[in-house]
Amino acid sequence: MVDISSKEYVYREARAEGIIKLSKDTLERIKSNNVEKGDVFEAAKITAINAVKNTSSILPYCHPIKITDVKVDYEYIENGIKMGVTVKAIEQTGVEMEALTGVINGLLCIWDMVKKYEKDEEGSYPNVKICDVRVVYKRKSR
């Protein structure tokens, strides 16, 4: 771990986004809330929030930090869903890894919720893809 003992506690904010590509049929199922496992967005939101709060358990060199806010949002795009996670804290280190962890795990939850509808004859997922995961911004103020 990096020693952050001498760093000040300051406001930190980061936003990460990512995309999951899905078939049109699966997207229609999500839109009409016709997914056997339940509400896809509610499950993905809870998963993303839990992932943010547990980042230091998943990534061993991340410091455990006190998160003050997490916002999760979704947008339908052509052939997929874009998910965003915004994380805030007053801490000694940034929160971009928490935002990324939230996005990736939220998108994995979506995949898990709809995988039944995306499988081909061989049990693979040729059309599903998680992509374009990135930090949109990282801020701090004194």
Backbone as a chain_set.jsonl record, in Angstrom:
{"seq": "MVDISSKEYVYREARAEGIIKLSKDTLERIKSNNVEKGDVFEAAKITAINAVKNTSSILPYCHPIKITDVKVDYEYIENGIKMGVTVKAIEQTGVEMEALTGVINGLLCIWDMVKKYEKDEEGSYPNVKICDVRVVYKRKSR", "coords": {"N": [[0.84, -1.189, 0.0], [0.347, 2.289, -0.538], [1.676, 4.83, 1.483], [-0.423, 7.021, 3.012], [-0.511, 8.634, 5.165], [0.318, 11.286, 5.715], [-1.278, 12.829, 4.125], [-3.894, 15.227, 3.533], [-7.334, 15.256, 4.614], [-9.686, 15.642, 2.215], [-12.358, 16.781, 0.06], [-13.477, 14.404, -2.237], [-14.291, 13.191, -5.452], [-15.475, 11.02, -7.972], [-16.291, 9.766, -11.196], [-17.312, 6.97, -13.009], [-17.907, 5.112, -15.993], [-19.478, 2.585, -18.007], [-20.28, 0.134, -20.53], [-22.703, -2.305, -21.425], [-23.248, -4.556, -23.93], [-26.073, -5.862, -25.481], [-28.599, -8.085, -26.835], [-31.348, -6.978, -28.908], [-33.789, -8.14, -28.189], [-33.336, -8.887, -25.518], [-32.898, -6.366, -24.381], [-35.46, -5.296, -24.715], [-36.874, -6.974, -22.979], [-35.789, -6.136, -20.535], [-36.625, -3.453, -20.509], [-39.396, -3.795, -20.366], [-39.647, -4.939, -17.933], [-39.564, -7.739, -17.793], [-37.971, -9.901, -16.911], [-36.917, -12.914, -15.677], [-35.41, -13.202, -13.27], [-35.915, -10.837, -11.953], [-36.06, -7.291, -11.143], [-33.867, -5.75, -13.085], [-32.353, -3.332, -13.052], [-32.588, -2.463, -10.391], [-31.341, -4.565, -8.995], [-28.753, -4.394, -10.12], [-28.023, -1.845, -9.295], [-27.91, -2.113, -6.467], [-25.877, -4.014, -6.342], [-23.74, -2.529, -7.461], [-23.441, -0.465, -5.553], [-22.764, -1.962, -3.247], [-20.348, -3.041, -4.18], [-18.776, -0.727, -4.477], [-18.54, 0.019, -1.771], [-17.022, -2.079, -0.846], [-14.571, -2.104, -2.087], [-11.867, -2.077, -1.167], [-11.634, -4.605, -0.137], [-11.651, -6.184, -2.342], [-9.646, -5.221, -4.042], [-6.471, -5.377, -3.134], [-4.534, -3.357, -2.662], [-5.865, -1.01, -2.362], [-6.975, 1.553, -0.202], [-9.097, 1.22, 2.671], [-11.919, 3.202, 2.728], [-14.119, 5.843, 3.867], [-17.07, 6.129, 2.425], [-19.167, 8.724, 1.304], [-21.26, 9.135, -0.439], [-23.015, 7.497, -3.071], [-24.005, 7.34, -6.364], [-25.941, 5.808, -8.842], [-26.56, 5.386, -12.237], [-28.391, 4.824, -15.311], [-28.553, 4.39, -18.852], [-30.256, 3.755, -21.796], [-28.721, 2.741, -24.734], [-27.836, 2.445, -28.23], [-28.08, -0.903, -28.931], [-27.432, -1.615, -26.294], [-26.69, -0.891, -22.795], [-25.701, 1.895, -20.959], [-23.95, 2.397, -18.04], [-23.478, 4.397, -15.18], [-21.467, 5.371, -12.396], [-21.149, 7.389, -9.638], [-19.059, 8.513, -7.122], [-18.547, 9.77, -3.85], [-16.515, 11.212, -1.265], [-14.917, 12.253, 1.788], [-11.764, 12.267, 2.123], [-8.369, 10.884, 2.306], [-7.42, 9.9, -0.008], [-8.102, 9.235, -3.496], [-11.271, 8.359, -5.14], [-11.633, 6.966, -7.463], [-11.114, 4.266, -8.066], [-13.055, 2.996, -6.607], [-15.346, 3.899, -7.937], [-14.942, 2.719, -10.468], [-14.94, -0.005, -9.718], [-17.559, -0.24, -8.842], [-19.002, 0.208, -11.267], [-18.09, -1.922, -12.943], [-18.887, -4.214, -11.498], [-21.641, -3.748, -11.31], [-22.366, -3.909, -14.027], [-21.665, -6.578, -14.492], [-23.596, -7.771, -12.902], [-25.921, -7.13, -14.337], [-25.423, -8.697, -16.62], [-25.498, -11.256, -15.432], [-28.186, -11.319, -14.629], [-29.563, -11.447, -17.049], [-28.495, -13.467, -18.58], [-29.628, -15.887, -19.318], [-31.215, -15.276, -21.5], [-29.452, -14.635, -23.451], [-27.795, -16.7, -24.185], [-26.29, -18.891, -26.592], [-26.7, -21.834, -28.718], [-24.628, -23.397, -27.804], [-24.22, -22.631, -25.253], [-22.769, -20.339, -24.869], [-22.022, -16.773, -24.932], [-22.199, -14.997, -27.387], [-22.902, -12.417, -28.221], [-22.856, -10.681, -26.106], [-21.176, -8.12, -24.421], [-19.007, -6.448, -22.27], [-17.84, -3.239, -22.198], [-15.807, -0.3, -22.906], [-15.245, 0.769, -20.348], [-14.45, 3.283, -18.123], [-12.839, 6.012, -16.367], [-14.586, 8.88, -16.027], [-14.345, 11.386, -14.831], [-12.321, 12.828, -12.22], [-12.198, 14.398, -9.154], [-11.016, 16.78, -6.744], [-11.135, 18.865, -3.854], [-10.001, 21.447, -1.743]], "CA": [[0.0, 0.0, 0.0], [1.025, 3.58, -0.498], [1.463, 5.51, 2.763], [-1.154, 8.284, 2.846], [-0.616, 9.198, 6.516], [0.539, 12.736, 5.753], [-2.199, 13.534, 3.222], [-5.062, 15.863, 4.143], [-8.682, 14.822, 4.262], [-10.333, 16.621, 1.343], [-13.489, 16.279, -0.726], [-13.103, 13.62, -3.419], [-15.416, 12.719, -6.269], [-15.089, 10.399, -9.241], [-17.366, 9.129, -11.958], [-16.898, 5.972, -13.994], [-18.988, 4.605, -16.841], [-19.195, 1.419, -18.83], [-21.383, -0.292, -21.398], [-22.927, -3.716, -21.702], [-23.932, -4.774, -25.206], [-27.061, -6.933, -25.381], [-29.496, -8.212, -27.986], [-32.553, -6.146, -28.861], [-34.811, -8.873, -27.429], [-33.025, -8.775, -24.092], [-33.158, -4.979, -23.989], [-36.919, -5.16, -24.6], [-37.259, -7.654, -21.736], [-35.417, -5.261, -19.42], [-37.51, -2.283, -20.56], [-40.755, -4.177, -19.963], [-39.524, -5.621, -16.642], [-39.956, -9.121, -18.061], [-36.785, -10.731, -16.684], [-37.298, -13.888, -14.649], [-34.718, -12.977, -12.0], [-36.436, -9.649, -11.286], [-35.757, -5.935, -11.603], [-32.449, -5.728, -13.459], [-31.687, -2.11, -12.624], [-32.513, -2.436, -8.928], [-30.292, -5.517, -8.598], [-27.451, -3.856, -10.53], [-27.741, -0.69, -8.434], [-27.482, -2.632, -5.163], [-24.565, -4.634, -6.561], [-22.748, -1.464, -7.652], [-23.219, 0.201, -4.262], [-21.998, -2.89, -2.405], [-18.988, -3.139, -4.72], [-18.083, 0.512, -4.101], [-18.233, -0.027, -0.342], [-16.11, -3.187, -0.559], [-13.44, -2.063, -3.018], [-10.586, -2.436, -0.542], [-11.621, -6.06, 0.071], [-11.446, -6.801, -3.654], [-8.356, -4.741, -4.552], [-5.706, -5.363, -1.886], [-3.727, -2.163, -2.444], [-6.739, 0.144, -2.145], [-7.236, 1.837, 1.208], [-10.513, 1.267, 3.053], [-12.292, 4.603, 2.923], [-15.504, 6.098, 4.253], [-17.823, 6.696, 1.301], [-20.27, 9.565, 1.764], [-22.392, 9.081, -1.371], [-22.887, 6.74, -4.322], [-25.138, 7.472, -7.285], [-25.873, 4.873, -9.962], [-27.539, 5.742, -13.262], [-28.416, 3.987, -16.51], [-29.087, 4.987, -20.074], [-30.311, 2.845, -22.941], [-28.035, 3.199, -25.934], [-28.018, 1.483, -29.311], [-27.569, -2.252, -28.653], [-26.888, -1.822, -24.961], [-26.99, -0.035, -21.654], [-24.55, 2.57, -20.362], [-24.121, 2.553, -16.599], [-22.549, 5.323, -14.55], [-21.388, 5.362, -10.936], [-20.47, 8.55, -9.084], [-18.71, 8.243, -5.727], [-18.043, 10.926, -3.109], [-15.946, 10.949, 0.057], [-13.957, 13.212, 2.33], [-10.734, 11.262, 2.4], [-6.964, 11.155, 2.009], [-7.092, 9.295, -1.3], [-9.183, 9.348, -4.467], [-12.339, 7.354, -5.148], [-11.854, 6.47, -8.824], [-11.143, 2.797, -8.09], [-14.374, 2.628, -6.098], [-16.305, 4.123, -9.027], [-14.711, 1.661, -11.467], [-15.391, -1.278, -9.148], [-19.022, -0.204, -8.882], [-19.473, 0.036, -12.649], [-17.801, -3.265, -13.452], [-19.739, -5.187, -10.821], [-23.022, -3.498, -11.727], [-22.533, -4.475, -15.369], [-21.662, -8.041, -14.334], [-24.909, -8.145, -12.372], [-26.859, -7.109, -15.466], [-25.135, -9.894, -17.416], [-26.026, -12.41, -14.703], [-29.653, -11.27, -14.611], [-30.156, -11.706, -18.373], [-27.698, -14.44, -19.347], [-30.542, -16.913, -19.843], [-31.775, -14.819, -22.776], [-28.351, -14.328, -24.364], [-27.026, -17.912, -24.518], [-26.5, -19.551, -27.879], [-26.907, -23.283, -28.625], [-23.486, -24.006, -27.117], [-24.137, -22.09, -23.901], [-21.884, -19.168, -24.839], [-22.66, -15.457, -25.04], [-21.445, -14.364, -28.474], [-23.28, -11.028, -28.481], [-22.755, -9.871, -24.896], [-19.833, -7.575, -24.244], [-18.809, -5.304, -21.386], [-16.801, -2.466, -22.88], [-15.687, 1.148, -22.716], [-15.214, 1.133, -18.934], [-13.456, 4.352, -17.974], [-13.077, 7.094, -15.422], [-15.03, 10.07, -16.754], [-13.647, 12.485, -14.165], [-11.845, 12.673, -10.846], [-12.078, 15.755, -8.606], [-10.79, 16.988, -5.317], [-11.077, 20.276, -3.48], [-9.462, 21.65, -0.38]], "C": [[0.88, 1.246, 0.0], [0.687, 4.242, 0.837], [0.797, 6.862, 2.512], [-1.282, 9.033, 4.172], [-0.518, 10.718, 6.541], [-0.413, 13.518, 4.845], [-3.396, 14.085, 3.994], [-6.35, 15.146, 3.751], [-9.319, 15.94, 3.443], [-11.488, 15.951, 0.606], [-12.969, 15.592, -1.98], [-14.374, 13.188, -4.138], [-14.859, 12.107, -7.547], [-16.318, 9.78, -9.877], [-16.739, 8.167, -12.96], [-18.129, 5.522, -14.761], [-18.518, 3.368, -17.582], [-20.448, 1.011, -19.566], [-21.471, -1.806, -21.397], [-23.747, -3.797, -22.984], [-24.824, -6.0, -25.063], [-27.91, -6.973, -26.643], [-30.711, -7.307, -27.802], [-33.655, -6.826, -28.052], [-34.579, -8.754, -25.925], [-33.275, -7.361, -23.596], [-34.653, -4.728, -23.836], [-37.432, -5.824, -23.328], [-36.954, -6.762, -20.524], [-36.366, -4.07, -19.358], [-38.91, -2.6, -20.056], [-40.778, -4.906, -18.621], [-39.999, -7.07, -16.73], [-38.732, -10.044, -17.992], [-37.086, -11.625, -15.487], [-36.663, -13.609, -13.287], [-35.19, -11.722, -11.273], [-35.996, -8.35, -11.929], [-34.25, -5.795, -11.835], [-31.75, -4.496, -12.904], [-31.579, -2.012, -11.106], [-31.409, -3.371, -8.428], [-28.905, -4.974, -8.936], [-27.052, -2.657, -9.671], [-27.228, -1.153, -7.07], [-26.093, -3.261, -5.275], [-23.477, -3.577, -6.688], [-22.423, -0.77, -6.33], [-22.401, -0.69, -3.333], [-20.552, -3.003, -2.875], [-18.168, -1.904, -4.357], [-17.628, 0.426, -2.644], [-17.211, -1.099, 0.021], [-14.867, -3.208, -1.449], [-12.137, -2.518, -2.375], [-10.505, -3.922, -0.198], [-11.318, -6.804, -1.22], [-10.057, -6.477, -4.199], [-7.43, -4.504, -3.36], [-4.864, -4.118, -1.636], [-4.557, -0.886, -2.352], [-6.984, 0.311, -0.646], [-8.733, 1.722, 1.497], [-10.87, 2.723, 3.351], [-13.772, 4.713, 3.251], [-16.196, 6.83, 3.099], [-18.968, 7.533, 1.86], [-21.468, 9.554, 0.824], [-22.022, 8.23, -2.582], [-24.161, 6.964, -5.119], [-24.902, 6.537, -8.458], [-26.936, 5.287, -10.966], [-27.34, 4.881, -14.504], [-28.991, 4.772, -17.666], [-29.101, 3.91, -21.151], [-29.587, 3.501, -24.104], [-28.274, 2.157, -27.02], [-27.318, 0.172, -28.959], [-26.992, -2.431, -27.258], [-27.389, -0.85, -23.921], [-25.679, 0.578, -21.183], [-24.867, 2.798, -18.892], [-23.069, 3.518, -16.082], [-22.609, 5.204, -13.038], [-20.563, 6.571, -10.506], [-20.282, 8.322, -7.59], [-18.149, 9.516, -5.104], [-17.502, 10.47, -1.755], [-15.146, 12.169, 0.501], [-12.842, 12.342, 2.887], [-9.341, 11.749, 2.038], [-6.542, 10.626, 0.642], [-8.322, 9.323, -2.199], [-10.151, 8.178, -4.446], [-12.601, 6.796, -6.546], [-11.892, 4.946, -8.895], [-12.479, 2.282, -7.564], [-15.428, 2.796, -7.185], [-16.168, 3.048, -10.102], [-15.209, 0.303, -10.973], [-16.911, -1.352, -9.149], [-19.567, -0.463, -10.269], [-19.279, -1.4, -13.122], [-18.709, -4.303, -12.803], [-21.214, -4.986, -11.14], [-23.312, -4.077, -13.099], [-22.509, -6.001, -15.333], [-22.998, -8.538, -13.795], [-25.953, -8.145, -13.481], [-26.669, -8.363, -16.305], [-25.734, -11.124, -16.738], [-27.555, -12.459, -14.746], [-30.26, -11.71, -15.94], [-29.452, -12.794, -19.168], [-28.551, -15.535, -19.972], [-31.025, -16.558, -21.247], [-30.698, -14.596, -23.841], [-27.558, -15.555, -24.813], [-27.335, -18.402, -25.922], [-26.644, -21.058, -27.641], [-25.801, -23.982, -27.837], [-23.321, -23.499, -25.687], [-23.202, -20.905, -23.749], [-22.696, -17.886, -25.033], [-21.979, -14.647, -26.138], [-21.751, -12.881, -28.681], [-23.165, -10.118, -27.271], [-21.311, -9.412, -24.736], [-19.894, -6.427, -23.251], [-17.627, -4.53, -21.964], [-16.811, -1.002, -22.439], [-15.786, 1.575, -21.253], [-14.096, 2.155, -18.747], [-13.828, 5.293, -16.841], [-13.412, 8.331, -16.246], [-14.378, 11.318, -16.159], [-13.269, 12.082, -12.747], [-11.61, 14.08, -10.322], [-11.671, 15.711, -7.14], [-10.75, 18.482, -5.064], [-10.64, 20.375, -2.027], [-10.401, 22.43, 0.482]], "O": [[2.012, 1.231, 0.484], [-0.465, 4.215, 1.27], [1.381, 7.74, 1.876], [-2.078, 9.966, 4.283], [-1.214, 11.366, 7.323], [-0.354, 14.747, 4.805], [-3.85, 13.494, 4.973], [-6.436, 14.517, 2.696], [-9.472, 17.06, 3.93], [-11.581, 14.726, 0.54], [-12.126, 16.133, -2.695], [-15.386, 12.866, -3.516], [-13.896, 12.61, -8.127], [-17.246, 9.336, -9.2], [-15.78, 8.497, -13.656], [-19.247, 5.548, -14.246], [-17.321, 3.14, -17.758], [-21.544, 1.484, -19.264], [-20.457, -2.503, -21.371], [-24.806, -3.181, -23.1], [-24.386, -7.046, -24.584], [-27.938, -6.018, -27.419], [-31.054, -6.923, -26.684], [-34.377, -6.16, -27.309], [-35.518, -8.546, -25.157], [-33.81, -7.175, -22.503], [-35.069, -4.019, -22.919], [-38.327, -5.295, -22.669], [-37.766, -6.652, -19.606], [-36.856, -3.716, -18.286], [-39.539, -1.773, -19.397], [-41.816, -5.431, -18.218], [-40.73, -7.559, -15.869], [-38.492, -10.852, -18.889], [-37.462, -11.145, -14.418], [-37.319, -13.766, -12.258], [-34.894, -11.556, -10.09], [-35.613, -8.311, -13.098], [-33.468, -5.73, -10.887], [-30.66, -4.607, -12.341], [-30.573, -1.523, -10.592], [-30.635, -3.007, -7.542], [-27.984, -5.083, -8.127], [-25.876, -2.479, -9.356], [-26.224, -0.639, -6.576], [-25.242, -3.064, -4.408], [-22.409, -3.711, -6.092], [-21.256, -0.518, -6.029], [-21.451, -0.225, -2.702], [-19.635, -3.056, -2.056], [-17.003, -2.018, -3.976], [-16.476, 0.722, -2.326], [-16.599, -1.032, 1.087], [-14.19, -4.232, -1.545], [-11.381, -3.274, -2.986], [-9.409, -4.443, 0.012], [-10.794, -7.918, -1.198], [-9.377, -7.344, -4.747], [-7.596, -3.516, -2.646], [-4.51, -3.849, -0.489], [-3.998, 0.208, -2.273], [-7.175, -0.666, 0.078], [-9.552, 2.09, 0.655], [-10.194, 3.389, 4.136], [-14.565, 3.817, 2.961], [-15.928, 8.004, 2.843], [-19.66, 7.105, 2.783], [-22.572, 9.918, 1.226], [-20.884, 8.239, -3.051], [-25.266, 6.796, -4.602], [-23.8, 6.477, -9.004], [-28.087, 5.516, -10.594], [-26.279, 4.294, -14.718], [-29.798, 5.686, -17.491], [-28.097, 3.24, -21.391], [-29.815, 4.67, -24.415], [-28.853, 1.103, -26.755], [-26.111, 0.147, -28.72], [-26.15, -3.304, -27.048], [-28.348, -0.105, -24.122], [-24.676, -0.117, -21.025], [-25.924, 3.327, -18.547], [-21.91, 3.465, -16.493], [-23.673, 4.965, -12.467], [-19.43, 6.755, -10.95], [-21.229, 7.98, -6.881], [-17.382, 10.246, -5.732], [-17.964, 9.485, -1.18], [-14.753, 13.004, -0.314], [-12.957, 11.762, 3.967], [-9.154, 12.859, 1.539], [-5.425, 10.882, 0.193], [-9.45, 9.424, -1.716], [-9.894, 7.147, -3.825], [-13.66, 6.22, -6.796], [-12.631, 4.39, -9.707], [-12.977, 1.253, -8.021], [-16.302, 1.943, -7.343], [-17.171, 2.526, -10.59], [-15.826, -0.448, -11.728], [-17.485, -2.405, -9.424], [-20.49, -1.26, -10.438], [-20.208, -2.016, -13.644], [-19.242, -5.176, -13.488], [-21.962, -5.959, -11.231], [-24.37, -4.666, -13.32], [-23.256, -6.647, -16.067], [-23.475, -9.602, -14.188], [-26.779, -9.055, -13.558], [-27.644, -9.023, -16.664], [-26.397, -11.935, -17.384], [-28.14, -13.533, -14.887], [-31.349, -12.283, -15.962], [-29.79, -13.017, -20.33], [-28.222, -16.048, -21.041], [-31.22, -17.44, -22.084], [-31.02, -14.391, -25.012], [-26.737, -15.46, -25.726], [-28.474, -18.341, -26.385], [-26.704, -21.505, -26.496], [-26.027, -25.049, -27.266], [-22.387, -23.894, -24.99], [-22.876, -20.506, -22.631], [-23.903, -17.927, -25.267], [-21.252, -13.699, -25.839], [-20.937, -12.162, -29.26], [-23.356, -8.908, -27.389], [-20.365, -10.185, -24.889], [-20.734, -5.535, -23.375], [-16.554, -5.089, -22.19], [-17.693, -0.548, -21.711], [-16.35, 2.628, -20.951], [-12.954, 1.932, -19.151], [-14.982, 5.358, -16.416], [-12.61, 8.774, -17.068], [-13.916, 12.195, -16.889], [-13.814, 11.143, -12.167], [-10.912, 14.872, -10.954], [-11.941, 14.753, -6.414], [-10.382, 19.267, -5.939], [-10.89, 19.487, -1.213], [-10.102, 22.686, 1.648]]}, "num_chains": 1, "name": "protein.A"}
